[in-house]
Amino acid sequence: EPDVVIIEAFPFGRRQMRFELLPLLAEVAASSRPPLVATSLRDILQERVKPGRAEETVELVKNHFDLVLVHGDPGFARIEETFPLADEVRDKVVYTGLVAPPPPNEAAEKFDIVVSAGGGAVGRELIGAALEAAKLLPNALRWCLITGPNLPQADFDTFAAAAPEGVSLFRFRRDFGGLLGGARLSVSQAGYNTVCDILRAGCACLLIPFTAGGETEQSTRAARLEQLDLAGVLPEEGITPELLAAKVSFMLARPRPAIPPLDLDGAAGTARIIGERLSSRQSFPHPAPGLRPTRSA
């Protein structure tokens, strides 16, 4: 008998899990004391092209969800910009703020440039290009290259052997936020968590958004940051050491960006919103199960 059920992304995403989430929602609706039901979303959604998906999402939200928790600041991105039918469920939408980590402690080491990459082929190409770009730029620059845990060990060993002076290679750094705070430039993809780390640290950034398989979330996020003069952007296709070195030089010559007053305390905001809704439900009891719509898509 939970007080709250929070489902990540569904029905806006994670559709491959609908075989177990739809029965869960049906059971919740039929329970003697239905809990508060929320979906938890990033601020920028993957844009859908399949006909009928948006309409199906709206129907599920109307019938089964009390809250749509958007983990973002509406001054940066609004849900209707990537979900065209958002107006139909606007009474359920609440912005929590971006879920950024707490302000980081200062790292023991300092690097001029911090390059972080996800696993797989895209990450491998970025790390390889960064190693070669470092050779084209002044030796005085200190580089930190973080490959992520999924890079094959053979590739990691090859990169480590090829790293020139001034370039340090790591799989993972627990002090990533602190490294960004002390860096002149971050070079990375444009995932939600990494961008939140960058915004919290306040460092300049060069973003290479992931776009394989028709993904749109990262490119949309990167374009917004570029429009706000908070980031430089390079396409992931055709990254070369020369292109990367030129863009890094350009970004290093710019002043440190002035981060706008975005709400970065989305974790606390989410907890506060849920607490307020639970208090409201206790003051005004939830309708009996028979009065709760239970239609499924």
C-alpha positions as CSV (number, residue, x, y, z in Angstrom):
1,E,0.0,0.0,0.0
2,P,2.4,2.7,-1.1
3,D,1.5,6.4,-0.7
4,V,3.2,7.3,-4.0
5,V,4.1,5.5,-7.2
6,I,6.6,7.2,-9.5
7,I,7.2,5.8,-13.0
8,E,10.2,6.9,-14.9
9,A,9.4,8.3,-18.4
10,F,6.3,6.1,-19.1
11,P,4.0,6.8,-20.9
12,F,6.1,9.4,-22.6
13,G,8.9,6.9,-23.0
14,R,10.0,3.4,-21.9
15,R,7.2,1.9,-24.0
16,Q,9.0,-1.4,-24.1
17,M,8.0,-1.8,-20.5
18,R,4.3,-1.3,-21.1
19,F,3.7,-5.1,-20.7
20,E,4.2,-4.7,-17.0
21,L,3.4,-1.1,-16.4
22,L,-0.1,-1.2,-17.7
23,P,-1.1,-4.1,-15.3
24,L,0.6,-2.1,-12.5
25,L,-1.5,1.0,-13.3
26,A,-4.6,-1.1,-13.5
27,E,-3.9,-2.6,-10.1
28,V,-3.2,0.8,-8.6
29,A,-6.5,2.1,-9.9
30,A,-8.4,-0.8,-8.4
31,S,-6.8,-0.6,-5.0
32,S,-8.8,0.3,-1.9
33,R,-6.5,3.3,-1.2
34,P,-5.1,4.4,-4.5
35,P,-1.7,6.1,-4.2
36,L,-0.5,9.3,-5.8
37,V,0.7,8.3,-9.3
38,A,3.4,10.4,-11.1
39,T,5.5,10.1,-14.2
40,S,9.1,11.5,-13.9
41,L,10.4,13.2,-17.1
42,R,13.5,14.9,-18.3
43,D,12.9,18.4,-19.5
44,I,13.4,17.6,-23.2
45,L,11.7,14.6,-24.7
46,Q,12.6,12.4,-27.6
47,E,10.4,13.7,-30.4
48,R,8.0,11.0,-31.7
49,V,7.3,10.4,-35.3
50,K,4.9,7.4,-35.1
51,P,1.3,8.4,-35.7
52,G,-1.0,8.0,-32.7
53,R,1.8,7.8,-30.0
54,A,1.2,11.3,-28.6
55,E,-2.6,10.7,-28.4
56,E,-2.1,7.4,-26.6
57,T,0.3,9.1,-24.1
58,V,-2.3,11.8,-23.4
59,E,-5.0,9.2,-22.8
60,L,-2.9,7.2,-20.3
61,V,-1.9,10.4,-18.4
62,K,-5.5,11.5,-18.1
63,N,-6.7,8.1,-17.0
64,H,-3.9,6.9,-14.7
65,F,-1.6,9.8,-13.5
66,D,-2.0,12.5,-11.0
67,L,1.3,14.3,-11.8
68,V,3.7,14.9,-14.6
69,L,7.0,15.8,-12.9
70,V,9.1,17.6,-15.4
71,H,12.7,17.8,-14.1
72,G,13.5,21.1,-15.6
73,D,13.3,24.9,-15.4
74,P,10.6,26.3,-17.7
75,G,12.9,29.2,-18.4
76,F,15.2,26.8,-20.2
77,A,12.8,24.3,-21.8
78,R,9.1,23.7,-21.6
79,I,7.4,20.3,-22.2
80,E,5.1,21.6,-25.0
81,E,8.2,22.4,-27.1
82,T,9.0,18.7,-27.5
83,F,5.6,17.2,-26.8
84,P,3.0,18.9,-29.0
85,L,-0.1,17.7,-27.0
86,A,1.1,18.9,-23.6
87,D,-1.7,21.5,-23.4
88,E,-4.2,18.6,-23.0
89,V,-2.6,17.5,-19.7
90,R,-1.3,20.9,-18.5
91,D,-3.3,20.7,-15.2
92,K,-1.0,17.7,-14.2
93,V,2.3,19.2,-15.3
94,V,4.7,20.5,-12.6
95,Y,8.3,21.7,-13.1
96,T,10.6,20.5,-10.3
97,G,13.8,22.3,-11.4
98,L,16.8,20.6,-13.0
99,V,18.1,17.7,-11.0
100,A,21.7,18.8,-10.6
101,P,24.1,17.5,-8.0
102,P,25.0,19.7,-5.0
103,P,27.7,22.2,-5.5
104,P,31.0,20.2,-5.8
105,N,34.0,20.2,-3.6
106,E,37.2,21.5,-5.2
107,A,39.1,18.7,-6.8
108,A,42.6,17.9,-5.7
109,E,43.8,18.1,-9.3
110,K,43.2,20.7,-11.9
111,F,42.9,20.3,-15.6
112,D,42.4,22.9,-18.3
113,I,40.2,20.6,-20.4
114,V,38.0,17.8,-19.2
115,V,36.8,15.4,-21.9
116,S,34.1,12.9,-20.9
117,A,32.6,10.3,-23.2
118,G,29.9,7.7,-23.1
119,G,30.6,4.1,-24.0
120,G,30.5,2.6,-27.5
121,A,31.8,3.8,-30.8
122,V,30.9,7.5,-30.4
123,G,32.9,7.7,-27.1
124,R,35.8,5.9,-28.7
125,E,35.9,8.3,-31.6
126,L,35.8,11.3,-29.2
127,I,38.6,10.1,-27.0
128,G,40.7,9.2,-30.0
129,A,40.2,12.7,-31.6
130,A,40.9,14.4,-28.3
131,L,44.2,12.5,-27.9
132,E,45.3,13.7,-31.3
133,A,43.9,17.2,-30.8
134,A,46.0,17.6,-27.7
135,K,49.1,17.1,-29.8
136,L,48.1,20.0,-32.0
137,L,47.6,22.5,-29.1
138,P,50.1,24.0,-26.7
139,N,51.8,21.5,-24.4
140,A,51.1,23.7,-21.4
141,L,47.4,22.6,-21.5
142,R,46.5,19.8,-19.2
143,W,43.9,17.4,-20.4
144,C,41.7,14.9,-18.4
145,L,40.1,12.2,-20.6
146,I,37.4,10.2,-19.0
147,T,36.4,7.2,-21.2
148,G,33.5,5.8,-19.2
149,P,33.2,2.2,-18.0
150,N,32.0,0.6,-21.3
151,L,35.0,1.3,-23.4
152,P,36.7,-2.1,-24.3
153,Q,39.9,-2.7,-22.3
154,A,41.9,-3.1,-25.5
155,D,40.8,0.4,-26.7
156,F,41.6,1.9,-23.3
157,D,45.1,0.3,-23.3
158,T,45.7,1.6,-26.8
159,F,44.7,5.1,-25.8
160,A,46.8,5.0,-22.6
161,A,49.9,4.0,-24.6
162,A,49.3,6.9,-27.1
163,A,48.6,9.6,-24.6
164,P,51.0,12.5,-25.0
165,E,52.5,14.5,-22.2
166,G,49.9,16.5,-20.3
167,V,47.1,14.1,-21.1
168,S,45.7,11.9,-18.3
169,L,43.3,9.0,-19.1
170,F,40.7,7.6,-16.7
171,R,37.7,5.4,-16.9
172,F,35.8,7.2,-14.1
173,R,36.3,10.1,-11.7
174,R,34.3,10.4,-8.6
175,D,35.2,14.1,-8.4
176,F,33.9,14.8,-11.8
177,G,31.9,17.8,-10.6
178,G,34.9,19.3,-8.9
179,L,37.1,18.7,-12.0
180,L,34.5,20.7,-14.0
181,G,34.5,23.5,-11.5
182,G,38.3,23.9,-11.9
183,A,38.4,23.4,-15.6
184,R,38.5,26.0,-18.4
185,L,36.5,23.8,-20.7
186,S,34.4,20.6,-20.7
187,V,34.1,18.6,-23.9
188,S,31.3,16.0,-23.8
189,Q,28.0,14.7,-25.2
190,A,24.9,16.6,-24.2
191,G,23.1,14.1,-21.9
192,Y,20.9,15.5,-19.1
193,N,23.1,14.5,-16.2
194,T,26.3,15.8,-17.8
195,V,24.8,19.1,-18.7
196,C,23.4,19.5,-15.2
197,D,27.0,18.9,-13.9
198,I,28.3,21.5,-16.3
199,L,25.6,24.1,-15.3
200,R,26.3,23.5,-11.6
201,A,30.1,23.9,-12.1
202,G,29.6,26.9,-14.3
203,C,32.4,26.0,-16.8
204,A,32.5,26.6,-20.5
205,C,31.5,23.6,-22.6
206,L,31.8,22.1,-26.0
207,L,29.0,19.6,-26.7
208,I,28.9,16.8,-29.3
209,P,25.3,15.6,-29.0
210,F,24.4,11.9,-29.6
211,T,22.1,11.6,-32.6
212,A,22.4,7.9,-33.7
213,G,19.2,6.1,-34.3
214,G,17.2,9.2,-34.7
215,E,17.8,10.5,-31.2
216,T,16.8,14.2,-30.8
217,E,17.0,14.9,-27.1
218,Q,20.7,15.8,-26.9
219,S,20.8,17.8,-30.1
220,T,17.8,19.9,-28.9
221,R,19.5,20.5,-25.5
222,A,22.8,21.4,-27.1
223,A,21.1,23.9,-29.5
224,R,19.4,25.6,-26.6
225,L,22.6,26.0,-24.7
226,E,24.3,27.3,-27.8
227,Q,21.5,29.9,-28.3
228,L,22.0,31.0,-24.7
229,D,25.8,31.4,-25.4
230,L,26.5,28.7,-22.8
231,A,28.0,26.2,-25.2
232,G,29.8,25.5,-28.4
233,V,28.4,22.6,-30.5
234,L,30.0,20.1,-32.9
235,P,28.2,17.3,-34.8
236,E,29.3,13.8,-33.9
237,E,29.6,12.8,-37.5
238,G,33.1,13.4,-38.9
239,I,34.9,14.6,-35.8
240,T,38.6,15.0,-36.7
241,P,41.5,16.0,-34.4
242,E,42.0,19.2,-36.5
243,L,38.3,20.2,-36.2
244,L,38.3,19.5,-32.5
245,A,41.5,21.3,-31.8
246,A,40.2,24.4,-33.7
247,K,37.0,24.4,-31.8
248,V,38.7,23.9,-28.4
249,S,41.0,26.8,-29.2
250,F,38.0,29.0,-30.0
251,M,36.2,28.1,-26.8
252,L,39.3,28.7,-24.7
253,A,39.6,32.2,-26.0
254,R,36.1,33.1,-24.9
255,P,35.3,34.4,-21.4
256,R,33.8,32.1,-18.8
257,P,30.1,31.9,-19.5
258,A,27.6,33.7,-17.2
259,I,25.2,31.0,-16.1
260,P,21.6,32.3,-16.0
261,P,19.6,31.8,-12.7
262,L,18.2,28.4,-13.6
263,D,16.6,26.3,-10.8
264,L,19.2,23.4,-10.3
265,D,17.6,22.0,-7.1
266,G,15.2,19.6,-8.8
267,A,15.7,16.8,-6.3
268,A,14.5,19.0,-3.4
269,G,11.8,20.4,-5.6
270,T,10.5,17.0,-6.4
271,A,10.4,16.0,-2.8
272,R,8.6,19.2,-1.8
273,I,6.0,18.9,-4.6
274,I,5.2,15.3,-3.6
275,G,5.0,16.2,0.0
276,E,2.6,19.0,-0.7
277,R,0.3,16.8,-2.9
278,L,0.2,14.1,-0.2
279,S,-0.8,16.7,2.4
280,S,-3.5,18.0,0.1
281,R,-4.8,14.4,-0.6
282,Q,-5.0,13.8,3.2
283,S,-7.0,17.0,3.6
284,F,-9.3,16.1,0.6
285,P,-9.6,12.3,0.5
286,H,-9.0,10.7,-2.9
287,P,-12.1,9.5,-4.8
288,A,-13.1,5.9,-4.1
289,P,-11.8,3.4,-6.7
290,G,-15.1,3.1,-8.4
291,L,-15.0,6.8,-9.3
292,R,-11.4,6.7,-10.6
293,P,-11.1,6.3,-14.4
294,T,-9.5,3.0,-15.3
295,R,-9.5,2.8,-19.0
296,S,-6.3,1.6,-20.6
297,A,-4.9,2.3,-24.0
